[in-house]
Every structure is written in structure tokens, then in C-alpha cells.
Amino acid sequence: MNTSNVGVVSYGVHVPIWRLDRAEIGKTLGTPSGRGTRAVAGFDEDSTSMGVEAGLSALDGRPDPDALVFATATPGYADKTNASIVHAALALSPSAPAYDMVGAPRSAMGALVAATDAAHAGRRTLVVASDIRTGLPASAEERDGGDAAAAALLGSGDDVVGAVLGRGSASAEFLDRWRIPGDQATRVWEERFAEGIYTELVTDAVDAALKDSGLTRADVSHVAVAGVHRRAVGSTTRMLAKDATVVDDLAGVVGATGTAAPGLLLASFLDAADPGQTLLLVHLGDGVDAVIVRATAALPAYRSDRARPTLARQLGTTRAVDYARFLTWRGFVHREPPRRPDPDRPAAPPSARRADWKFGLSSSRCTDCGTRHMPPIRVCRSCHSVDHMTRERIVGEHGTIATYQADLLAYTLSPPLIAAAVDFAGGRLMCEITDADPAALRIGDRVEMTFRRLYTTTDGVHNYFWKARPVAAAGKDA
């Protein structure tokens, strides 16, 4: 391949603010717990909402992509396209198709390969990869896993910041880990069995990627290895790291993030790389995929212009979650709910009619008097003019808390529910606040909007909408 003008144009990540100290697992259950922390998706986050956050970071003001591919091993819906929700929340053009690649962590590499091929054909594709890794209490999957999302826009031209020079794959059928539809947790075969198979496949995939790129091992400056099979990741890293710098796989602070891991490690490399440095990115999962990426001269300017928080900033902005609350959020502990009626199922017709508000969060502004309306309306509340409105997207703006209250009785998996009135440049929005400590909130605090799952009804309908999040919780300076 070795086509230097095709590759990553922009990228972004989302690591949830919540961290579970692995020592808490061992302390509670009396089992080996390991060291460090794992990232935990909040009670109102799932693979779809995290994917939206990563996608927003990757696009960051750029023109719409020609297509969107959403990859995850833990989709919010089966028999429904999750990518269409991400597409709507990113307010992409209706002409841009949105597809799922779901079922296993390897889907992310499949999406990346497909997007690279599309870039060669002149079509820019946004790849969004997201995952929530859940295992039974006291399992290695629970301990070692982590939740995160990553996104990359693949294209061609002078604005490519990470050129894809070559790729290679090696596939084989063997029983490593599996989960049948409906199960909460993944099951794992004896790890030593799969480790030997992965070792052989790694050699084949890496040799193929080097041949495709026209490079040798000596030309590779950095190596990153991702995968949920921790023994195989360790042995592969040791095998490939003899003449290259190892990119930290973040296992000690975030965990093995499954589908999101390749994108997370790619972002980690590009956040720190000098132009000309080359990454060998290897992913283990029902086979092995290897991609070689070179940092280009456009990378420093891209980093300096980026407004969204970097991976390092997100890793430095955290809140602790205790093990009991973690188990509640994952559905392993069923607590007494608030003594209030269960929330109603959102109806499909009004959701479709107001999709630009429900998913895209677009306000309307009167062209006659300048009044802003949230949700958007046709008749101005101030001057009463009709249909003299322009649409403005709220996502990306900072708002200010005008007033708020913490409600201990409202329906929520993580009480209290914090409701607030937020001012946005001439308009006021009533919404929930998430990722916040109610005792630390103050009127006048700055917030931004984040896509979340409000609740899931008893018949499995997810009600997605936007919540406000303190700017500091997003990894930005307050």
C-alpha cells in the first residue's frame, strides 16, 4: 500500500469520568483484585452514547463525513441500527449512510480497514468504536475490563495526520471467549490454550503489514498491542518491543476496552508522536490484525488547533465509584427503586417528528428580534412572528447554571437526580446534570451538553437525550 496521503484526518476519544479501584473488588468479595483502576461507564451511558461523545470529538467542526460506521461488541439494540442514533446525535447529513459492525471487539479493526478502502476511493468515513466490558462479579473480565469509546475520520489529502502505510491480517477459528445473545457476561476458555494460537497469528499478520507497507521492523518506532486476552497481549508486546517504544495499553488506569482499544491506543500515539514516527498497531481478537500508521507533518498543527479534551486530559479528570454502585449500574444488584411510577416509553411518532431536537439538540432563533427558543418553535415568544426562525445547534456551546435542585425521589439509578435551568446565549434549557457532585455545584458554573440515556423502559426502549455536564468533568479548564 504505502500511500502516504490516505489515513486518519482527525480523531477523538471518550473515557468516562468514573473509576473503580480494583482493590475494592477484592476487599468486598475476598478475591484477587489486581492493581490500579478501571474506567466505568456512568449509569446513563452505554456504547451508543459514548460513541457520540467520541464522534463529536473527532469531527470537532469538520465537514460531514460521507459515511458512518459504528463498531461495538455491546450494542444498545439488537435488530435495530445503533449507528443511526449516533448519526442523528452528530447531526450528520441524511445522505451519509450509517452502518453497524457489531458482535465482537474485532469489529473495530474491520471498520477501520473498510474506511481506509473508502478513503482510497475518495469517500471520508467516520469510524466510531465503543464498548462496555462487563463480567460476572469477581471474574477476570470484570477486573481487567474497561469502558471507553474512540473515533477516527479516515480520508485522503494534505490534512491526513496519521497515514496508513500498510495492513495485514491472520484469521483462524478457535474458542477463546464468547457470549450468546441475552447473556450479561462473557465466558472464557482456558487462557493458555489461546495464547499459543495468537502468537503464531501475530507473526503472520505483522509480516503481512510490513510487506504491504514496504517497511522493516527497524523502521517501526512504536508498537501498541490491544486485546481482551491479557496473557496474549503481554507476550505479544514483549515479542514486538525489542526495537520499538511501547505505547501504554492503559490497562492499569482504564482497563482492556475491547472494541474501543485500537482507537484509544492510536489516539494515544498521535497525541504525542513527532512527524515521521511510525506505529505498528496490533489487535488480538478471534484472529490478529496489524496496521502501520505514520505521523505526518500536519499532526502538530492539528493538535494545536484541537478544542476537545485530549486522552491525557480525560485520564486526569476522574471520580471514584464504589463497588456496590458499580454492580447496581451493571444490573447485578437490584435495589429498591424510588417509590414513583416507572417512566413511560417514549413514543416513536413524536420522537421522529422532533429528531432534530431530541437527537440533534437544535434550537431556533427569531430573525426579527433575536430571541432563542429551546426546544425550537415556529412562533416567537417575544415578537410573535411566525416562521421567521433559523436553526442553531447547542452542542459544543458552554452554558451557565441559572438554578438547580437535587431530587432524591425522582426516578434514577443514581440518586439524586439533579435538575437545572441552564442559560445558553439568550435561551434557557431545562435539563438534567450528570457526572456532578451536587454538593460541589454552584449557580454560575459552566456546563456543556453530553448525549446520555435517560432511562430504559421495561420493554427495552432506550430514551436518549442530552444532559448538562460541568465543564471540568469533561476534562477542560473551568
DONUGU-178053 format. One line per field, with one value per residue (C-alpha): residue number from 1; residue in one letter; y, x, z. Coordinates in steps of 0.001 Angstrom, whole numbers. Layout:
REM residues N
nr: c(NUM; ...);
rest: c(A; ...);
yy: c(Y; ...);
xx: c(X; ...);
zz: c(Z; ...);
***
This chain:
REM residues 478
nr: c(1; 2; 3; 4; 5; 6; 7; 8; 9; 10; 11; 12; 13; 14; 15; 16; 17; 18; 19; 20; 21; 22; 23; 24; 25; 26; 27; 28; 29; 30; 31; 32; 33; 34; 35; 36; 37; 38; 39; 40; 41; 42; 43; 44; 45; 46; 47; 48; 49; 50; 51; 52; 53; 54; 55; 56; 57; 58; 59; 60; 61; 62; 63; 64; 65; 66; 67; 68; 69; 70; 71; 72; 73; 74; 75; 76; 77; 78; 79; 80; 81; 82; 83; 84; 85; 86; 87; 88; 89; 90; 91; 92; 93; 94; 95; 96; 97; 98; 99; 100; 101; 102; 103; 104; 105; 106; 107; 108; 109; 110; 111; 112; 113; 114; 115; 116; 117; 118; 119; 120; 121; 122; 123; 124; 125; 126; 127; 128; 129; 130; 131; 132; 133; 134; 135; 136; 137; 138; 139; 140; 141; 142; 143; 144; 145; 146; 147; 148; 149; 150; 151; 152; 153; 154; 155; 156; 157; 158; 159; 160; 161; 162; 163; 164; 165; 166; 167; 168; 169; 170; 171; 172; 173; 174; 175; 176; 177; 178; 179; 180; 181; 182; 183; 184; 185; 186; 187; 188; 189; 190; 191; 192; 193; 194; 195; 196; 197; 198; 199; 200; 201; 202; 203; 204; 205; 206; 207; 208; 209; 210; 211; 212; 213; 214; 215; 216; 217; 218; 219; 220; 221; 222; 223; 224; 225; 226; 227; 228; 229; 230; 231; 232; 233; 234; 235; 236; 237; 238; 239; 240; 241; 242; 243; 244; 245; 246; 247; 248; 249; 250; 251; 252; 253; 254; 255; 256; 257; 258; 259; 260; 261; 262; 263; 264; 265; 266; 267; 268; 269; 270; 271; 272; 273; 274; 275; 276; 277; 278; 279; 280; 281; 282; 283; 284; 285; 286; 287; 288; 289; 290; 291; 292; 293; 294; 295; 296; 297; 298; 299; 300; 301; 302; 303; 304; 305; 306; 307; 308; 309; 310; 311; 312; 313; 314; 315; 316; 317; 318; 319; 320; 321; 322; 323; 324; 325; 326; 327; 328; 329; 330; 331; 332; 333; 334; 335; 336; 337; 338; 339; 340; 341; 342; 343; 344; 345; 346; 347; 348; 349; 350; 351; 352; 353; 354; 355; 356; 357; 358; 359; 360; 361; 362; 363; 364; 365; 366; 367; 368; 369; 370; 371; 372; 373; 374; 375; 376; 377; 378; 379; 380; 381; 382; 383; 384; 385; 386; 387; 388; 389; 390; 391; 392; 393; 394; 395; 396; 397; 398; 399; 400; 401; 402; 403; 404; 405; 406; 407; 408; 409; 410; 411; 412; 413; 414; 415; 416; 417; 418; 419; 420; 421; 422; 423; 424; 425; 426; 427; 428; 429; 430; 431; 432; 433; 434; 435; 436; 437; 438; 439; 440; 441; 442; 443; 444; 445; 446; 447; 448; 449; 450; 451; 452; 453; 454; 455; 456; 457; 458; 459; 460; 461; 462; 463; 464; 465; 466; 467; 468; 469; 470; 471; 472; 473; 474; 475; 476; 477; 478);
rest: c(M; N; T; S; N; V; G; V; V; S; Y; G; V; H; V; P; I; W; R; L; D; R; A; E; I; G; K; T; L; G; T; P; S; G; R; G; T; R; A; V; A; G; F; D; E; D; S; T; S; M; G; V; E; A; G; L; S; A; L; D; G; R; P; D; P; D; A; L; V; F; A; T; A; T; P; G; Y; A; D; K; T; N; A; S; I; V; H; A; A; L; A; L; S; P; S; A; P; A; Y; D; M; V; G; A; P; R; S; A; M; G; A; L; V; A; A; T; D; A; A; H; A; G; R; R; T; L; V; V; A; S; D; I; R; T; G; L; P; A; S; A; E; E; R; D; G; G; D; A; A; A; A; A; L; L; G; S; G; D; D; V; V; G; A; V; L; G; R; G; S; A; S; A; E; F; L; D; R; W; R; I; P; G; D; Q; A; T; R; V; W; E; E; R; F; A; E; G; I; Y; T; E; L; V; T; D; A; V; D; A; A; L; K; D; S; G; L; T; R; A; D; V; S; H; V; A; V; A; G; V; H; R; R; A; V; G; S; T; T; R; M; L; A; K; D; A; T; V; V; D; D; L; A; G; V; V; G; A; T; G; T; A; A; P; G; L; L; L; A; S; F; L; D; A; A; D; P; G; Q; T; L; L; L; V; H; L; G; D; G; V; D; A; V; I; V; R; A; T; A; A; L; P; A; Y; R; S; D; R; A; R; P; T; L; A; R; Q; L; G; T; T; R; A; V; D; Y; A; R; F; L; T; W; R; G; F; V; H; R; E; P; P; R; R; P; D; P; D; R; P; A; A; P; P; S; A; R; R; A; D; W; K; F; G; L; S; S; S; R; C; T; D; C; G; T; R; H; M; P; P; I; R; V; C; R; S; C; H; S; V; D; H; M; T; R; E; R; I; V; G; E; H; G; T; I; A; T; Y; Q; A; D; L; L; A; Y; T; L; S; P; P; L; I; A; A; A; V; D; F; A; G; G; R; L; M; C; E; I; T; D; A; D; P; A; A; L; R; I; G; D; R; V; E; M; T; F; R; R; L; Y; T; T; T; D; G; V; H; N; Y; F; W; K; A; R; P; V; A; A; A; G; K; D; A);
yy: c(0; 2767; 5605; 8495; 10736; 8254; 7758; 9455; 13027; 13581; 11524; 11692; 9593; 9396; 7837; 8017; 10097; 7221; 4899; 1716; 882; -2807; -3221; -2643; -5821; -7937; -6185; -6833; -10378; -11681; -12462; -11372; -7898; -6761; -3243; 117; 1253; 553; 3080; 2688; 3986; 6020; 4784; 6908; 5863; 2964; 2107; 4374; 7478; 7057; 6689; 10018; 11694; 10268; 11189; 14799; 14979; 13546; 15825; 18990; 21405; 19435; 18883; 15914; 12567; 10635; 7660; 6496; 3036; 2171; -799; -2379; -5731; -4416; -2738; -967; -2543; -5799; -5914; -2122; 44; 1764; 3801; 5710; 7082; 8171; 9681; 11698; 12898; 14073; 15875; 14343; 14801; 12429; 11403; 9919; 6228; 4812; 1144; -1139; -3595; -5342; -8589; -8784; -6486; -7262; -5234; -2072; -3213; -4335; -865; 760; -1392; -688; 3045; 3027; 1385; 4006; 6760; 5393; 5804; 9410; 8883; 10084; 7708; 8263; 5120; 5091; 2217; 1857; -847; -1605; -4599; -6447; -9736; -11629; -10340; -11450; -12505; -11550; -9847; -7559; -6834; -6310; -4730; -1049; 1169; 3736; 4928; 6182; 7671; 8377; 10147; 8392; 10305; 11469; 14699; 17096; 17147; 13481; 13375; 9619; 7970; 4293; 2707; -947; -3611; -7352; -9917; -13516; -15312; -18677; -20311; -21226; -20915; -18051; -16117; -15949; -14661; -15873; -13347; -12396; -13218; -10448; -11704; -13193; -16715; -17521; -20727; -21611; -18688; -20688; -22507; -19356; -17653; -20036; -19608; -15827; -15940; -17697; -15413; -12281; -13235; -13762; -10514; -8335; -9779; -9107; -5497; -4851; -6307; -4219; -1051; -1791; -1316; -3467; -3961; -1430; 1263; 956; 3382; 2496; -617; -803; -4066; -4237; -7112; -8547; -11673; -10207; -13034; -12906; -9103; -9311; -11954; -10193; -6884; -8481; -10152; -6930; -4411; -5335; -2427; -91; 2074; 507; 2601; 2040; -70; 1800; -1466; -73; 3067; 2354; -1402; -3556; -1666; -4267; -2693; 778; -261; 75; 3599; 4527; 3417; 5085; 8354; 7938; 7587; 10535; 12762; 12526; 11479; 13523; 13704; 10693; 8351; 5091; 2961; -768; -1235; -4872; -6106; -9611; -10938; -14078; -13543; -10783; -7501; -5251; -1696; 565; 4301; 7138; 10570; 13281; 16879; 18003; 16477; 19309; 21936; 19643; 19126; 22843; 23693; 20950; 22194; 18912; 17334; 15004; 11478; 12616; 15339; 12848; 10397; 13168; 14093; 11306; 10497; 7317; 4907; 2310; -1357; -1528; 1299; -242; -3533; -1615; 214; -3080; -4765; -7324; -5717; -4919; -2197; -902; 1773; 5168; 4877; 6547; 5164; 3749; 6198; 5998; 4595; 7394; 7285; 6776; 9336; 12464; 11289; 11115; 14482; 16219; 14283; 17498; 18455; 15086; 13863; 16908; 19422; 22281; 25496; 28141; 31849; 34530; 36504; 39517; 40030; 37543; 35527; 31961; 29098; 25678; 23447; 25078; 26564; 28327; 31310; 33669; 34108; 37674; 39338; 36650; 36499; 33218; 31040; 33707; 31302; 29951; 26710; 26748; 23692; 23906; 21055; 22442; 25617; 26330; 27215; 28647; 27136; 29611; 27417; 23746; 21253; 17730; 15449; 12273; 10983; 11244; 8073; 7494; 4667; 7063; 9388; 12251; 13438; 16924; 19151; 22561; 25601; 26399; 29641; 29345; 32706; 34062; 30825; 28729; 24923; 22734; 19530; 17058; 17427; 14380; 13490; 16038; 16172; 18134; 19423; 20969; 22588; 26332; 28737; 30258; 27092; 26432; 23311; 21683; 19186; 15450; 12731; 10242; 7553; 8968; 5549; 2210; 1107; -2366; -3351; -2355; 1090; 3393; 7028; 9063; 12809; 15413; 16305; 19090; 18217; 20501; 21646; 20493; 16968; 16913; 17326; 21021; 24021; 25601);
xx: c(0; 2322; 24; 1013; -1958; -4586; -5306; -6573; -7731; -8980; -9674; -11249; -11829; -14228; -13156; -15914; -15112; -15850; -13109; -13433; -10428; -9760; -8788; -12458; -13433; -11031; -11945; -15663; -15529; -12287; -10759; -7576; -8260; -5219; -3842; -4949; -8361; -10776; -12939; -16656; -19451; -21927; -25428; -26700; -24023; -23935; -21905; -24083; -23893; -20135; -19736; -21497; -19026; -16046; -17608; -18157; -14512; -13319; -15438; -14847; -16195; -15146; -17459; -19798; -18239; -19556; -20448; -20516; -19616; -20322; -18467; -19190; -19370; -22076; -24778; -27655; -30055; -30205; -32293; -32045; -29261; -27401; -25342; -28481; -28725; -25079; -25735; -28701; -26874; -23943; -26431; -24900; -26348; -29231; -27299; -24490; -25257; -24849; -23960; -23341; -20464; -21293; -20791; -17083; -14131; -12570; -15365; -13340; -10452; -12894; -14438; -11001; -9978; -13256; -12909; -9338; -10544; -13293; -10695; -8743; -11958; -12307; -15021; -14384; -15737; -16139; -15363; -16805; -15819; -17268; -17523; -18673; -16795; -18820; -18075; -19633; -18659; -15124; -14339; -11187; -13364; -14853; -11462; -9449; -12094; -12777; -15304; -14424; -15038; -12834; -13490; -11386; -12212; -10484; -9822; -7179; -5335; -2910; -4816; -4090; -2360; -1772; -1032; -1978; 1034; 59; -2022; -2119; -4478; -4486; -7739; -8436; -11384; -10754; -12726; -11272; -14210; -17884; -21264; -24569; -27359; -29114; -26216; -24835; -21277; -18645; -17338; -13653; -11813; -8521; -6249; -3074; -4795; -5492; -2193; -170; -2530; -2332; 1476; 1527; -1135; 713; 3781; 1708; -275; 2725; 4821; 1939; 1573; 5309; 5316; 2274; 3974; 7424; 8957; 11055; 10870; 13684; 11523; 8842; 9397; 6366; 4318; 829; -950; -4644; -6910; -9003; -6837; -4382; -1799; -1576; -1339; 1582; 3503; 2857; 4092; 7292; 7814; 7402; 9010; 12654; 13439; 10467; 8871; 5776; 2613; 998; -2139; -3743; -4657; -3687; -5829; -8617; -8621; -8976; -11618; -12406; -13750; -12567; -8985; -7380; -8748; -7721; -4118; -3994; -5109; -2514; 226; -941; -1277; 2461; 4125; 6598; 6173; 7781; 7387; 5656; 3229; 2647; -869; -1756; -5150; -5856; -9388; -10570; -7523; -4949; -4981; -1950; -1928; 1082; 467; 2960; 2572; 2626; 3782; 150; -90; 1407; -924; -3900; -3053; -2634; -5995; -7997; -10597; -11862; -10098; -7193; -6900; -4368; -6726; -9581; -7366; -6533; -10165; -11822; -14339; -14390; -17322; -17728; -18206; -21831; -22849; -20877; -22778; -26066; -25281; -24371; -27595; -26038; -27604; -31313; -32090; -35453; -36367; -37803; -41464; -42599; -44249; -41854; -41112; -43283; -41974; -41043; -43391; -41928; -44016; -43169; -39567; -39299; -41007; -38660; -35492; -33574; -34289; -34272; -31067; -29501; -30343; -31072; -32660; -34474; -33623; -36032; -34561; -36700; -35896; -33072; -34918; -33668; -36094; -35378; -36983; -37355; -40756; -42349; -43931; -41591; -42493; -41195; -42347; -44856; -43508; -44282; -41703; -39003; -36550; -33072; -31777; -28771; -27138; -26477; -23960; -20455; -21587; -20965; -23942; -24300; -26327; -29082; -30614; -30701; -32070; -31161; -34217; -33928; -37378; -37277; -36678; -32940; -30420; -28023; -29834; -30129; -31424; -30029; -32370; -31240; -32120; -29160; -28653; -27255; -26593; -30095; -32018; -32752; -32853; -34391; -32373; -30583; -26982; -24721; -21172; -21525; -21385; -24479; -22616; -19956; -22312; -22822; -25073; -22960; -20952; -20199; -21627; -21730; -24141; -23452; -25543; -26904; -29526; -32234; -33688; -34669; -38292; -39420; -39943; -36402; -36791; -33845; -34780; -31773; -31453; -28903; -27765; -25549; -22120; -19767; -17009; -14366; -15839; -15235; -11520; -11393; -10290; -13160);
zz: c(0; 1334; 190; 2430; 1689; 2951; 6631; 9770; 9224; 12778; 15871; 19305; 22417; 25313; 28605; 31264; 34320; 36711; 38042; 40080; 42248; 41642; 45295; 46178; 44352; 46367; 49609; 49067; 47694; 49185; 45797; 43988; 42685; 40754; 40787; 39504; 38331; 35517; 33662; 34321; 32109; 34131; 34882; 31970; 29475; 27045; 23967; 21798; 23991; 24494; 20736; 20233; 22595; 20715; 17375; 18465; 19472; 16156; 13975; 16053; 13442; 10381; 7396; 7472; 6539; 3577; 5798; 9413; 10725; 14362; 15864; 19243; 20990; 23344; 21245; 22947; 20458; 18522; 15341; 15147; 13762; 16592; 14120; 13117; 16675; 16569; 13131; 14445; 17553; 15423; 13141; 10014; 6560; 5729; 2617; 4733; 5374; 8882; 9433; 12405; 12729; 15986; 17857; 18748; 19539; 16150; 14527; 15163; 13002; 10326; 10329; 10148; 7180; 5357; 5998; 4660; 1465; 1196; 1649; -1316; -3312; -2167; 464; 4004; 6626; 10350; 12351; 15869; 18179; 21653; 24286; 27828; 29250; 31850; 33593; 36441; 39901; 40846; 37268; 35397; 32777; 35428; 36957; 33771; 31549; 30974; 29228; 26557; 23013; 20190; 16772; 13706; 10466; 7557; 4371; 1924; 1237; 2851; 6137; 6921; 10328; 10506; 7165; 6873; 5215; 5312; 6968; 7465; 8987; 10077; 10868; 12490; 14218; 17852; 21078; 23126; 24612; 23775; 24866; 23489; 22839; 26070; 28403; 30609; 30827; 28543; 29112; 28674; 27768; 29465; 28514; 27910; 25058; 23015; 23850; 21698; 18750; 18974; 18968; 15601; 14115; 15258; 13244; 10088; 10458; 11291; 8449; 6038; 7250; 6896; 3399; 2453; 3676; 2282; 5736; 8029; 11802; 12169; 10522; 13230; 16117; 18269; 18998; 20503; 21272; 22128; 23090; 25900; 26191; 28687; 28630; 24845; 24858; 27286; 25360; 22036; 23437; 24680; 21312; 19289; 21654; 21129; 18799; 19390; 22063; 23610; 23726; 27126; 26669; 29625; 31348; 34747; 34595; 32085; 31506; 28416; 26462; 23809; 20628; 21644; 22415; 18926; 18534; 22061; 21505; 18098; 19727; 22471; 19851; 17730; 20798; 21435; 18156; 16161; 12375; 10756; 13717; 12840; 14844; 14494; 15906; 16609; 17766; 19077; 18859; 17011; 14841; 14561; 12658; 12193; 10840; 10291; 10733; 10236; 11871; 9202; 9098; 9513; 13008; 15143; 13663; 14134; 17809; 18459; 16855; 18592; 21080; 22504; 25517; 24813; 26142; 28742; 29994; 30326; 32203; 34663; 35383; 37350; 40087; 42156; 42104; 44851; 44052; 45234; 42932; 40065; 40487; 40579; 37361; 35683; 36797; 39161; 42250; 42074; 44576; 45699; 43133; 44070; 45043; 41871; 38715; 36144; 33315; 30207; 26966; 24532; 21554; 18092; 16099; 18154; 18515; 14722; 14228; 16676; 15906; 15253; 18882; 20633; 18993; 17311; 20079; 17692; 18956; 16928; 16899; 15722; 12822; 13727; 17417; 18132; 20790; 21165; 21805; 23310; 22144; 18718; 17882; 14919; 16723; 18582; 22243; 22228; 18987; 17869; 14328; 12562; 10823; 10947; 12539; 11954; 13491; 15800; 17338; 21074; 21172; 21649; 23414; 27074; 29224; 32713; 35544; 36427; 39149; 40108; 42627; 43771; 43888; 45991; 44979; 41193; 39162; 38610; 39020; 40699; 43095; 43480; 40122; 39547; 37534; 36340; 34275; 32029; 30119; 26577; 24934; 25080; 25612; 28671; 28759; 31462; 31736; 33990; 35125; 35084; 36219; 39008; 42788; 43904; 46952; 44708; 42169; 42219; 40367; 37618; 36950; 33295; 31659; 28245; 26741; 26617; 24963; 27509; 28057; 30323; 31098; 29580; 29761; 30802; 27159; 26204; 24653; 25384; 25839; 24717; 25230; 26237; 29733; 31041; 32377; 34343; 32033; 34498; 34364; 30620; 31164; 30393; 32331; 34233);
***
